[in-house]
């Protein structure tokens, strides 16, 4: 490992941080818990955003922007909501600085104190429902299908790049409906969109399920989740979709006149995925040599590295590369040509391995003579010599093959890390030694859930949507149960 | 004016607000000075963003994301910068709420006070240069060409939708260079990109120029600006591009080892345009019937309205419209078909006039028989009957014609509102009565500039880049001057 990164076996958390920092995804900042997303990381995030945004629009949603700041009193309107978020709110109390009367620098101007403090949004249900109140009068105004791409702030004590940061980026959809059925259908539709995106673009298999009451979003009637499994056997909640019932409509008094001229409360959903997905991408696919970015999200799908000893050779190679590149780009393939002369080919090979570029093509003077290129796959680290003339036919299928292969590999890891436990001793043994998802019976009580969490650090990731009914007994209490739920330690 | 909007002649500011609110661009929010950008407004902003983003990337820039919050002490590092922004900073002092011990609601937890207060970024030079310090060691690390699309907060006392809001959206480019020449070239390049975008997409003619010292960005060596003229004769600063010299490099101690192995301070630029441009779009093109959105930025370029008396008629029309729509969409034209049955065609005509959709096509049963449609232009409010079969050939050219025509109309207004003043009496008369741009000689001193501003509310919008040298005397002081500058009252 010439790249000075920890191996997964040695130190998984350190390996993760090394990849994020050294591959140029993100960096620490001067503000505790806030990160800088660097250009390479941001380019991946943009690709994620573009795919999701297209899906949101195709299902009738529109983007909008609501204020960053929320009056403090709004949080108290919905009892569970404030309970869930009050402890992690960044609070704006003043609106002006002044020169320090004692000398240098600036201090907060004590005369510029806000009458009511403002909270930097940790999520936007309250400010949005306070706005929807003005937008909704009649059934004709429904549904409202709005999404926003935004930054939010939750004051976290322990942070990790992408996985848990004080400021993070996400999209939050907030919809309003005339009926519960329609709102539930929306909640499920968005969960499906998330799952499809994660599996087909991120190449991360996910399990769709419902959260238990104690793991629900603060203010939700039902929280749906998509759960992924990382290589270290820990789960990651990849996205959530909430059926909010009429909780926010009641808290903000949002009623509409129905077709039957009755005044009814509106039904709500909200749903979001965040830059946390970047962490999953690293942890599901990366290896000890660096990132592996699935082709459909890779900023560069192909990198071309020239092998040359002098300017003449480089000029000849570049001429050929320009042809190749143009032809591949015409197919919509994202190609990067790295002809910098201050780094050796070996250094570049390492660099693009670290950055996880799916396909690397190397071309030297001998290749020009013979009409060949060397094609290396990042996922399998295999190399082949190809006829240059076949690139145009073979690169796109290769990228698709890598995409599929990454998904299958991740699915295999998940399957190998999925266990069934029928008694608590075995359950504890799996959680302590092997990790992964554990399918087990649970009696449905918050008490049992809390006890298991306390004793094993494993939480119920979800009650899977597609699980069969099955009679059993709770691994902890021995009480009867109708369905297995999925336990795991989680990020 | 059935739409219940003020006319420009009656009350220009009210007309502006009516258009923004009633056409669905934006709304007020519960937080003083912060707005909600509604879906229709946001769709225009997305189109602006996509065009600009493409141009930034084509000139080698990459997007990234830096923290929303900036340590207070960072502002004091650059003396002019803190002077410029200290008075309008939103300050985060606490990071937790708690239940109000006196009863209901939540209060700020006094024990959760930050050691150092954090400022919500009003602009990001300080946090970014503090980061660049870690990224730049050698000339090999330069240039850094980064942009971010972000929200910023400046605590404004008097706000107006889009034109001046407490929170606004913008892009801010921040680049680092090895030489002053390269940084100046970057500053000029970005100004050109802005001007090209504004003229070719917004259809707003702009004047490129330099700001006077007193109007410069806080911390800049030179500020370039693009200035537009609104229909009421007031100027609007549409975007700025700053050459920052080595000011921030020195403030944050950012040095690089040159090719000659000497330690040198880095040269900087920053440049930005914001949601303010939305205000210009409204004010330059709108008329007393509503918005007029230039086709290249219009979320819908064409709206099709069916004229029908019953479901059978609607079904027949819809069948035909689907063909038309498909053919137009295949050309990349953005088409909206409004077949809602709860609003009359007349209501829809009004609505899409208000929203400024460039082209409206109406189709009724008689049109089906005759193979015709009614095509209405929003800019000229003219209507024509076209053969249905010609739509495919004629719509795209019509959109281009509207685009050009809007630009020419705006240019004509600007030319008619551009004046030359050679003495102060005439100058005051123009500013007081006609408004517009006034080209006048100025002695180059901040004192004269301040006096003129105090007496007439007119400021120097810019020292135009392309103005000829011309001997003259300052309208105020009578001292010699070599070039006319442009004065105007401004937003």
Interface residues (C-beta under 8 A of the other chain):
Chain A: X27 X29 X30 X31 X34 X35 X36 X37 X38 X39 X42 X43 X46 X62 X63 X64 X65 X66 X67 X68 X69 X70 X71 X72 X73 X74 X75 X76 X82 X86 X87 X88 X89 X90 X91 X92 X93 X94 X95 X96 X97 X98 X99 X104 X105 X106 X108 X117 X118 X119 X120 X127 X130 X131 X134 X140 X146 X150 X151 X153 X155 X167 X169 X342
Chain B: X27 X29 X30 X31 X34 X35 X36 X37 X38 X39 X42 X43 X46 X62 X63 X64 X65 X66 X67 X68 X69 X70 X71 X72 X73 X74 X75 X76 X82 X86 X87 X88 X89 X90 X91 X92 X93 X94 X95 X96 X97 X98 X99 X104 X105 X106 X108 X117 X118 X119 X120 X127 X130 X131 X134 X140 X146 X150 X151 X153 X155 X166 X167 X169 X342
